[in-house]
Amino acid sequence: MSQFPPVNEQMDLILRNTVEVIPEDELARKLDRAVRTGRPLRVKQGFDPTRPDLHIGHAVSIRKLRELQELGHEVIFVVGDYTARIGDPTGRSETRPKLTPEEIRENALTYTDQVGRILDLSRVRVQYNSDWLAPLDLAEVLELTSTYTVARMLERDDFSKRYAENRPIAVSEFMYPLMQAFDSVALRADIEVGGTDQKFNLLVGRTVQERYGQEPQVCMILPLLRGTDGEQKMSKSYDNYVGIAQPPEEQYGRTMSIPDSLLDEWIRLSGAYDGAEVEPALSRAGDEPYAVKRDLAARIVAQYHGDTAAGAAAAHFDRVFKQKALPDEMPELDLDLSDEALRHEDGTVWAPGLLVAAGLASSNGEAVRLIEQGAVAVDEERVEDRGARIAAAAGDERVVRRGKRHFVRVRFR
């Protein structure tokens, strides 16, 4: 007896919340073969450890991997420690800065734990693509490059735009889709999962597999979740993300900051609501956006930290944001008033300098911009003047705040 549900049941689940399956009829054939032979399909998705955090935008496709896992198929989670040396050029207007091997290794260490919050790790094959990419010699690399043309590569939107605008495109960037495709060759992938921004790369994988004499993978394209700014796709680069491993209070607060216009999208894609709960939540969102946003935030925290943490995060939010209270805990910092760069001769400190010294701004210029945006407060009094001076004597304490969520308690000595 087959270990898999009937093909039509599998297709119904797989196609739910999926933008596109290329080609759909090949997926049905592969599923039918799995049912007949009892051999699970090999489903891969790769993530480059260019940053230490995965976020709930990544989780859209990771949950699809979980569904395929529960249908009985083999999930292969590829840590792109070798492709991260180039960095995926998708959506980029310039060449990515290179990471050191140490940075890549450090970031990769966090991934298994984060993925384990969604996938059953006991049934996941975790692979590092350096295992098969690093040993390639020059002849093998040249063979790989011969499987695709420059003309086809320039069909990709970001490459074609940069080429038309005479912006540099490194040859190594052309290698990225080929290296990702070679992951599929090395793993003999039946399916590759990725967001809509990965469609080109996934299709390259089909072509390259055929050139190596393999049956081409099916491309499963998932929607992208826009970030807290309501505009860009969720990304750490835009600081508009909710991280899978972020503390509960941070997850809750960031979710509460999303514009109401994002509620429908987040209700559908964040995974916070099961199938039958989605439509009632969508109906309420139009009439009670604030209440639905609180429910959404609590559910997102509960997904990754549990119900108790979700309740505590909601209470913390009420204290800090609704009641304008200070958080129970915050970083503390001692500042030396003998530092001439900090203390003015009249016994005050310059507000932008204080912000930099507290680690809430990277430079005086950024600090000035934050003040002009109304994002800075000292002891919950908004700082409105870029030249503001803060009284400071040895033994004094001040609570410095940037935005709504970042506090530092400063002691002068």
Residue pairs with C-beta under 8 A, 6 or more apart in sequence:
2 35
2 36
2 38
3 38
3 40
3 72
4 10
4 31
4 34
4 35
4 38
4 40
4 71
4 72
5 71
5 72
6 35
7 28
7 31
7 32
7 35
10 31
10 71
11 27
11 28
11 31
13 67
13 71
14 21
14 27
14 64
14 67
14 68
14 71
14 220
15 21
15 24
16 275
17 60
17 64
17 222
17 223
17 268
17 269
18 64
18 220
18 221
18 222
19 196
19 221
19 222
19 223
20 199
20 219
20 221
21 27
21 218
21 219
21 220
21 221
22 199
22 202
22 203
22 206
22 218
22 219
22 221
23 218
26 216
26 218
27 191
27 218
27 220
30 41
30 190
30 191
30 218
31 41
33 39
34 40
34 41
34 72
34 73
40 72
40 73
40 74
41 68
41 73
41 74
41 190
41 191
42 73
42 74
42 76
42 187
42 188
42 189
42 190
42 191
43 65
43 68
43 69
43 73
43 74
43 75
43 76
43 189
43 190
43 191
43 192
43 193
44 75
44 76
44 77
44 78
44 183
44 184
44 187
44 189
44 191
44 192
44 193
44 217
45 61
45 62
45 65
45 76
45 77
45 78
45 192
45 193
45 194
46 77
46 78
46 79
46 80
46 83
46 129
46 180
46 183
47 54
47 58
47 77
47 78
47 79
47 80
47 111
48 80
48 81
48 83
48 84
48 87
48 88
49 79
49 80
49 81
49 84
49 104
49 107
49 108
49 110
49 111
50 84
50 87
50 88
50 96
50 99
50 104
50 107
51 107
51 236
52 106
52 107
52 110
53 110
53 114
53 236
53 241
53 243
53 244
53 245
53 246
54 62
54 111
54 114
54 115
54 243
54 244
54 245
55 234
55 235
55 236
55 241
55 242
55 243
55 244
56 225
56 234
56 241
56 242
56 243
56 244
56 270
56 271
56 300
57 195
57 224
57 225
57 227
57 233
57 234
57 235
57 241
58 244
59 118
59 244
59 270
59 271
60 195
60 222
60 223
60 224
60 225
60 269
60 270
60 271
61 193
61 194
61 195
61 222
62 115
62 118
62 119
63 118
63 271
64 193
64 220
64 222
65 75
65 77
65 118
65 119
65 193
66 75
66 118
66 119
66 120
68 75
68 191
68 193
69 75
69 119
69 120
69 123
69 124
73 191
74 123
74 125
75 119
75 123
75 124
75 125
76 124
76 125
76 126
76 127
76 187
76 189
77 111
77 115
77 119
77 124
77 125
77 126
77 127
78 127
78 128
78 129
78 183
78 187
79 108
79 111
79 126
79 127
79 128
79 129
80 129
80 180
80 183
81 104
81 105
81 108
81 128
81 129
81 130
82 128
82 129
82 130
82 133
82 134
82 179
83 129
83 133
83 176
83 179
83 180
83 183
84 99
84 104
84 107
85 98
85 99
85 101
85 104
86 96
86 98
86 172
86 173
86 175
86 176
86 179
87 96
87 97
87 98
87 99
87 176
88 96
88 176
88 180
88 201
89 95
89 96
89 158
89 159
89 169
89 173
89 176
90 158
90 197
90 198
90 200
90 201
91 158
91 197
91 233
92 158
93 158
93 161
93 162
93 167
94 162
94 167
94 168
95 168
95 169
95 170
95 173
99 107
108 128
110 245
112 121
112 126
113 245
114 244
114 245
115 121
115 124
115 126
117 244
117 245
117 303
117 304
118 244
127 187
129 179
129 183
129 186
131 186
132 182
132 183
132 186
133 179
133 182
133 183
136 144
136 182
144 178
144 179
144 182
144 208
145 175
145 178
147 178
147 181
147 207
147 208
147 211
147 212
148 177
148 178
148 204
148 207
148 208
150 174
153 159
153 174
153 177
154 160
154 163
155 200
156 177
156 200
157 200
159 169
159 173
159 174
161 167
162 168
162 169
163 169
176 201
177 200
177 201
177 204
178 204
178 208
180 201
180 204
180 205
181 201
181 204
181 205
181 207
181 208
181 209
182 208
183 189
183 205
184 192
184 205
184 208
184 209
184 217
185 208
185 209
185 212
185 214
188 214
189 205
189 209
189 217
190 215
190 217
190 218
191 217
191 218
191 219
191 220
192 202
192 205
192 217
192 218
192 219
192 220
193 220
193 222
194 201
194 202
194 219
194 220
194 221
194 222
195 221
195 222
195 223
195 224
195 233
196 221
196 222
196 223
196 224
197 224
197 233
198 221
199 219
199 221
202 217
202 219
202 221
203 219
205 216
205 217
205 219
206 216
206 217
206 219
207 216
209 215
209 216
209 217
210 216
223 269
224 233
224 234
225 233
225 234
225 265
225 266
225 269
225 270
226 232
226 233
226 234
226 240
226 262
226 265
227 233
227 234
227 235
227 238
227 240
227 241
228 234
228 240
228 241
228 242
228 254
228 255
228 257
228 258
228 262
229 238
229 240
230 258
230 259
230 261
230 262
232 238
232 240
234 240
234 241
234 242
235 241
241 254
242 251
242 254
242 255
242 300
243 250
243 251
244 304
245 304
246 254
248 301
248 305
248 309
248 310
248 312
248 313
249 312
249 313
249 316
249 317
249 327
250 405
251 297
251 300
251 301
251 304
251 305
251 313
252 297
252 298
252 300
252 301
252 310
252 313
252 314
252 316
252 317
253 297
253 313
253 317
253 320
253 321
253 404
253 405
254 405
255 266
255 293
255 296
255 297
255 300
256 293
256 294
256 297
256 317
256 321
257 404
258 266
258 293
260 285
260 289
260 293
263 285
263 289
263 292
263 293
263 296
264 282
264 285
266 272
266 296
267 273
267 278
267 281
267 282
267 285
267 292
267 296
268 278
268 282
270 296
270 299
270 300
271 303
272 296
272 299
272 300
272 303
273 281
273 299
281 292
281 295
281 296
284 291
284 292
285 292
294 314
297 313
297 314
297 317
298 310
298 311
298 313
298 314
299 310
301 309
301 310
301 313
302 309
302 310
305 313
316 327
316 328
319 325
319 327
319 328
320 326
320 327
320 404
320 405
321 404
324 380
326 380
326 399
326 407
327 407
330 399
330 407
330 408
330 409
331 359
331 407
331 408
331 409
332 408
332 409
332 410
332 411
333 357
333 358
333 359
333 408
333 409
333 410
333 411
334 410
334 411
334 412
334 413
335 342
335 354
335 357
335 358
335 410
335 411
335 412
335 413
336 342
336 413
337 343
337 349
337 392
337 393
337 394
337 412
337 413
339 357
341 353
342 349
342 350
342 353
342 354
342 357
343 349
343 392
344 350
344 389
346 389
347 391
347 392
347 393
348 389
348 390
348 391
348 392
349 389
349 390
349 392
350 387
350 388
350 389
350 390
351 367
351 371
351 376
351 378
351 383
351 385
351 386
351 387
351 388
351 389
351 390
352 361
352 364
352 367
352 368
352 371
352 386
353 364
353 367
354 378
354 390
354 398
354 400
354 410
355 361
355 367
355 370
355 371
355 376
355 400
355 402
356 362
356 363
356 364
356 367
357 410
358 400
358 408
358 410
359 408
360 367
360 370
360 376
360 400
360 402
360 406
360 408
361 367
361 370
361 402
367 376
368 386
370 376
370 402
371 383
371 384
371 385
371 386
371 388
372 386
374 382
374 384
375 402
375 403
376 382
376 383
376 400
376 401
376 402
377 383
377 400
377 401
378 390
378 398
378 399
378 400
378 401
379 398
379 399
380 399
380 401
390 398
392 398
392 412
393 412
394 412
394 413
395 411
395 412
395 413
396 411
396 412
397 409
397 410
397 411
397 412
398 409
398 410
398 412
399 407
399 408
399 409
399 410
400 407
400 408
400 409
400 410
401 407
